[in-house]
């Protein structure tokens, strides 16, 4: 029988509350939430009601919660990027194991520091690189590891951010300004750096990177536009980034088309209704004109990577794509493997082309790999379950798919890419940089 772990959660946003907290309902014999913290009292109230948490264990900030003696076996830290490490270090010293939302930190020294403290305190720290836990990428890993396409010589990967996702998260939203949060290549793509290095068993030696904020700037604001989309904007009819069109009418995420989850639950945490969404757009950040925000992160970026074994990888992140998807081609000495991860994971594809003329093209039916594709293709729940199993002693830490030290490699790559971008594509040696 599983041992139930007690959990405290710092940060009740789309990850802390809407993703990780829900694991307590999926694995009730393994996880019980006993304390919560957030600067938004409405989120605290709603979460406390959902998980029967007493008022005495509800806090107005992670810092207030961390003033208490240890409250639980582990803490989930899902606050804003620049808060992670300071909170994590206090939690580790109090004896908590940590499930830490990515990125660890946009600061190199802080990344190094958390590794040191975790080792000193002998506590587990798992960074939420959930893509390693998805059925589709675990299948890719299996195929590559047995040498089906021979030795991997080069990788081409694309992060299709999606035009509306770019506008929501990186223009209007929480990660629009790197001075307050993180560079986009770290916040959005440390996932990808971690994933592809792991899949191919590679280590980055050096890289170069280019990218800019090209479009979401005041000089591209159409004539007649207003600061907010619902203030009688004269450009509304011809603007695809109009907030009402995205949050109410978009065929996939719009309220009027049946969506009640992300990103609407970010705009209205208490539960979206049409009236509440319209009010949020009138008064909150998500109703601002995309050309009149305080954003400064890129809207596209490319990285060229040279691995320690001489193999290469090209990576493109772009906000101007129709789909929100990940596409990668692994080119090997015996064939190539292509993986296309779609928003509806059952529509995702893996196919293998063999150079041997006697072998035919292989197509993997991704829909048959699992019954659960919820949350990052099924990765969210599997990651939380493994974390619970390790801290409870059900599994050995040596079986971890990921670890803090491995996660740091992806952060070094992403931060080096941002350094290169800011220095006109200057080549960066990772060993020296880190």
C-alpha positions in Angstrom: 0.0 0.0 0.0 1.3 3.5 -0.9 2.3 5.9 1.8 0.4 9.2 1.6 2.7 12.2 1.3 1.7 15.6 2.7 2.2 18.6 0.3 2.3 22.3 0.7 1.8 24.4 -2.4 3.3 27.9 -3.0 1.7 29.6 -5.9 -1.9 28.8 -7.1 -1.8 29.8 -10.7 -2.3 27.6 -13.8 0.4 25.2 -12.7 0.2 25.2 -8.9 -3.6 25.0 -8.6 -4.9 23.9 -12.0 -2.2 21.2 -12.6 -0.3 20.0 -9.6 -3.0 20.3 -7.0 -5.3 18.2 -9.1 -2.9 15.2 -8.7 -4.3 14.9 -5.1 -7.6 13.9 -6.6 -5.9 11.4 -9.0 -3.6 9.9 -6.4 -5.5 10.4 -3.1 -3.6 7.5 -1.5 -0.3 9.1 -2.3 -0.9 12.8 -1.9 -2.7 15.1 0.5 -2.5 18.9 0.3 -2.2 20.4 3.8 -1.1 24.0 3.2 -1.4 26.6 0.4 -0.1 30.1 -0.3 -0.8 32.7 -2.9 -0.9 36.5 -3.1 -4.4 36.3 -4.6 -6.9 35.7 -1.7 -9.6 34.5 -4.1 -7.3 31.7 -5.4 -6.5 30.7 -1.8 -10.2 30.7 -0.8 -11.2 28.6 -3.8 -8.3 26.1 -3.4 -9.0 25.7 0.4 -12.6 24.9 -0.4 -11.7 22.3 -3.0 -9.1 20.5 -0.9 -10.6 21.0 2.6 -7.6 23.0 3.9 -8.1 24.8 7.2 -7.9 28.6 7.3 -4.9 28.2 9.7 -2.9 26.6 6.8 -3.8 29.2 4.2 -1.2 31.9 3.6 -1.1 35.2 1.7 2.4 34.5 0.3 5.0 31.7 0.1 7.2 33.8 2.4 4.5 33.8 5.1 4.1 30.0 4.8 7.9 29.5 5.0 8.0 31.4 8.3 6.3 28.4 9.9 8.0 25.2 11.0 7.9 22.4 8.4 4.3 21.8 7.5 4.5 18.9 5.0 6.8 16.2 3.5 7.3 18.2 0.3 6.5 21.6 -1.2 5.5 22.5 -4.7 6.9 25.9 -5.7 4.9 27.3 -8.6 5.4 31.0 -8.0 6.9 33.5 -10.5 10.3 32.7 -12.0 12.4 35.2 -10.0 11.0 34.0 -6.7 11.8 30.3 -7.1 15.3 30.0 -5.7 15.0 32.2 -2.6 11.8 30.3 -1.6 13.4 27.0 -2.5 16.5 27.5 -0.4 14.4 28.4 2.7 12.2 25.3 2.0 15.2 23.0 1.6 16.8 24.2 4.9 13.5 23.5 6.6 13.6 19.9 5.3 11.1 19.9 2.5 11.6 17.9 -0.7 10.7 20.1 -3.7 8.8 19.9 -6.9 10.0 23.1 -8.5 8.3 24.7 -11.5 10.6 25.6 -14.4 12.6 27.6 -14.9 14.8 27.3 -11.8 16.0 30.9 -12.2 17.1 33.3 -14.9 20.2 33.9 -12.8 23.2 31.5 -13.3 24.5 31.9 -9.8 21.1 31.1 -8.3 21.0 27.9 -10.4 24.3 26.8 -9.0 23.3 27.8 -5.5 20.2 25.6 -5.4 22.1 22.6 -6.5 24.6 23.1 -3.6 21.9 23.6 -1.0 19.9 20.6 -2.1 23.0 18.4 -1.7 23.9 19.9 1.6 20.3 19.3 2.9 20.1 15.9 1.3 16.7 16.7 -0.1 15.1 15.8 -3.5 14.5 18.6 -6.0 12.6 17.8 -9.2 12.3 20.5 -11.8 9.1 20.3 -13.8 10.5 19.1 -17.1 7.3 17.2 -17.8 7.9 16.4 -21.4 10.3 13.6 -20.4 7.3 11.8 -18.9 5.0 11.9 -21.9 4.2 8.6 -23.6 5.1 10.0 -27.0 8.6 11.1 -26.0 9.2 8.0 -23.9 8.5 6.0 -27.0 11.0 8.2 -29.0 13.6 7.6 -26.3 13.1 3.9 -26.5 13.5 3.9 -30.3 16.6 6.0 -30.3 18.2 4.1 -27.4 18.1 0.7 -29.2 19.8 2.2 -32.3 16.9 1.9 -34.7 18.2 4.9 -36.8 21.8 4.2 -35.9 23.9 7.0 -34.3 22.1 10.4 -34.2 24.2 12.8 -36.2 21.9 15.9 -36.3 18.7 17.2 -34.9 16.3 19.7 -36.3 13.6 20.9 -33.8 10.9 23.5 -33.9 8.8 25.0 -31.1 5.6 26.3 -32.7 4.5 28.6 -29.9 1.3 29.6 -31.6 0.2 33.1 -32.5 -2.5 33.4 -29.7 -0.2 31.7 -27.1 2.5 34.3 -27.9 0.0 37.1 -27.4 -1.5 35.6 -24.2 1.7 34.6 -22.3 4.5 36.6 -23.8 2.9 39.9 -24.8 0.0 40.5 -22.5 0.7 37.9 -19.8 3.0 36.8 -17.0 6.1 36.2 -19.1 6.1 39.3 -21.3 8.9 41.2 -19.6 12.2 39.5 -19.0 13.2 42.2 -16.5 10.4 40.9 -14.2 10.5 37.2 -15.1 12.8 35.3 -17.5 14.0 35.4 -21.1 11.5 33.6 -23.3 14.0 31.1 -24.5 14.5 30.0 -20.9 10.9 30.2 -19.8 9.4 28.5 -22.8 12.2 26.4 -24.1 14.3 25.0 -21.2 11.7 22.2 -21.7 13.0 21.6 -25.2 16.7 21.9 -24.4 16.2 19.3 -21.6 14.1 17.1 -23.8 16.3 16.8 -26.9 19.6 16.5 -25.0 18.0 13.6 -23.0 16.4 11.9 -26.1 19.6 11.8 -28.0 22.0 11.3 -25.1 23.9 14.4 -26.0 25.8 17.2 -24.2 26.1 20.7 -25.5 29.6 22.0 -26.1 28.9 25.4 -27.7 26.1 27.4 -29.3 25.1 30.6 -31.1 21.7 32.3 -31.1 19.8 35.0 -32.9 16.3 36.5 -32.3 14.4 39.7 -31.7 11.2 41.3 -30.7 10.1 42.3 -34.2 6.3 42.7 -34.3 4.6 43.4 -31.0 5.8 47.0 -30.7 4.1 50.4 -30.9 5.3 51.1 -34.4 3.2 48.3 -35.7 0.0 49.6 -33.9 -2.7 50.0 -36.5 -4.3 53.5 -37.0 -7.2 54.1 -34.7 -6.3 51.4 -32.1 -6.8 52.1 -28.4 -4.9 51.0 -25.3 -7.5 48.3 -24.6 -9.4 46.2 -27.1 -12.8 46.9 -25.5 -12.4 50.7 -25.5 -14.0 51.2 -28.9 -10.9 50.3 -30.9 -11.4 51.3 -34.5 -8.9 48.7 -35.7 -10.8 45.9 -34.0 -12.5 44.4 -37.1 -9.2 43.8 -38.9 -7.1 42.8 -35.9 -6.6 39.1 -35.4 -5.1 39.8 -31.9 -8.2 41.5 -30.7 -8.7 40.1 -27.1 -12.5 39.5 -27.6 -11.8 37.4 -30.7 -9.2 35.3 -28.9 -10.8 34.7 -25.5 -14.4 34.6 -26.6 -14.5 33.5 -30.2 -11.4 31.5 -31.0 -12.4 28.1 -32.3 -10.2 26.2 -29.9 -9.8 28.3 -26.8 -12.7 30.7 -27.0 -15.5 30.7 -24.3 -18.3 30.8 -26.9 -16.9 27.6 -28.5 -17.0 25.6 -25.2 -13.6 26.1 -23.6 -13.6 26.6 -19.9 -9.9 25.8 -19.2 -6.6 27.4 -20.2 -6.2 30.3 -20.9 -9.6 31.4 -19.6 -8.9 30.0 -16.1 -5.9 32.3 -16.0 -7.9 35.3 -16.8 -10.8 34.3 -14.4 -9.4 32.0 -11.7 -12.8 31.7 -10.0 -14.3 30.1 -13.2 -14.9 31.8 -16.5 -18.3 33.2 -17.6 -18.8 35.5 -20.5 -19.5 38.4 -18.2 -16.4 37.8 -16.1 -14.2 37.4 -19.1 -15.4 40.7 -20.5 -14.9 42.4 -17.2 -11.3 41.0 -17.0 -10.6 42.2 -20.5 -11.8 45.7 -19.6 -9.7 46.0 -16.4 -6.9 43.4 -16.5 -3.7 42.8 -18.5 -5.2 40.4 -21.0 -7.5 43.1 -22.6 -4.6 45.3 -23.6 -3.6 46.1 -27.2 -0.8 43.8 -28.1 1.1 46.7 -29.6 0.8 48.8 -26.5 2.1 46.5 -23.7 5.2 46.6 -21.7 6.6 43.4 -23.3 10.3 43.1 -24.2 10.8 39.3 -24.8 11.5 38.0 -28.3 8.8 36.8 -30.6 11.2 34.5 -32.5 14.6 33.0 -31.8 17.0 30.4 -33.3 19.8 28.4 -31.7 22.6 26.4 -33.4 24.2 23.8 -31.1 27.5 21.9 -31.4 27.5 18.8 -29.2 30.6 17.4 -27.4 30.7 14.5 -29.8 30.6 16.8 -32.9 27.0 16.2 -33.7 24.7 19.3 -34.2 21.2 20.6 -33.5 19.2 23.5 -34.9 16.3 24.8 -32.8 13.7 27.4 -33.8 11.2 29.0 -31.5 8.6 31.1 -33.2 5.4 32.9 -32.0 4.1 33.3 -35.5 2.7 29.8 -36.1 -0.8 28.5 -36.6 -0.3 25.5 -34.3 1.0 25.2 -30.8 3.1 22.1 -31.3 6.6 20.6 -31.2 8.3 19.1 -34.2 11.6 17.3 -34.4 13.6 15.3 -36.9 16.5 13.0 -35.6 18.8 12.2 -38.5 20.9 9.1 -37.9 23.4 6.8 -39.7 20.7 4.2 -40.5 17.6 6.4 -40.9 15.6 9.3 -39.6 12.9 9.6 -37.0 10.3 12.4 -37.0 8.1 13.2 -34.0 5.3 15.7 -34.3 3.5 16.5 -31.0 0.2 18.2 -31.5 -2.2 19.9 -29.0 -4.5 16.9 -29.3 -1.9 14.3 -28.5 -3.9 11.6 -30.2 -3.2 13.4 -33.4 0.5 13.4 -32.7 2.8 11.3 -35.0 6.0 9.3 -34.8 7.4 7.9 -38.0 10.7 6.3 -39.0 12.3 6.2 -42.5 14.9 3.5 -42.9 17.8 3.8 -45.3 17.8 0.0 -45.8 15.6 -0.5 -48.9 14.5 -3.8 -47.5 12.8 -2.0 -44.6 9.5 -0.1 -45.0 8.5 3.1 -43.3 7.3 2.7 -39.7 4.4 4.7 -38.3 3.8 4.6 -34.6 0.1 5.0 -33.5 0.6 7.5 -30.6 -3.1 7.1 -29.5 -2.3 3.5 -28.5 0.6 4.4 -26.2 -1.6 5.5 -23.3 -5.1 6.2 -22.1 -4.1 9.5 -20.4 -2.8 12.3 -22.6 -4.0 15.1 -20.3 -1.7 17.9 -19.3 1.4 18.1 -21.5 0.5 14.9 -23.3 0.2 13.0 -20.0 3.5 14.2 -18.6 2.1 16.3 -15.8 0.5 13.5 -13.8 3.3 11.0 -14.4 5.9 13.4 -13.2 4.0 14.2 -10.0 3.4 10.5 -9.3 7.1 9.6 -9.7 8.0 12.5 -7.4 5.6 11.1 -4.8 6.9 7.6 -5.2 10.5 8.6 -4.7 10.0 10.8 -1.6 7.9 8.1 0.0 10.5 5.5 -0.7 8.3 3.5 -3.1 11.0 4.1 -5.8 14.7 4.7 -5.7 16.0 8.1 -6.8 18.2 6.3 -9.3 15.1 5.5 -11.3 14.3 9.2 -11.8 13.7 10.2 -15.4 15.0 13.6 -14.5 17.1 15.2 -11.7 18.2 18.6 -10.6 21.7 18.3 -12.1 20.3 17.1 -15.5 17.8 20.0 -15.4 20.6 22.5 -14.9 22.1 21.5 -18.2 19.1 22.8 -20.1 19.2 26.1 -18.1 22.9 26.6 -19.0 22.0 26.1 -22.7 19.0 28.5 -22.6 20.8 31.2 -20.7 23.9 30.9 -22.9 21.5 31.2 -25.9 20.1 34.4 -24.5 23.7 35.8 -23.9 24.6 34.9 -27.4 21.5 36.6 -28.8 22.2 39.8 -26.8 25.7 39.8 -28.2 25.0 39.6 -31.9 25.2 35.8 -32.0 28.5 35.5 -30.2 29.6 31.8 -29.9 29.3 30.6 -26.3 31.3 27.7 -24.8 29.0 26.1 -22.3 31.7 24.8 -19.9 33.2 28.2 -19.7 29.8 29.9 -19.4 28.4 27.8 -16.7 
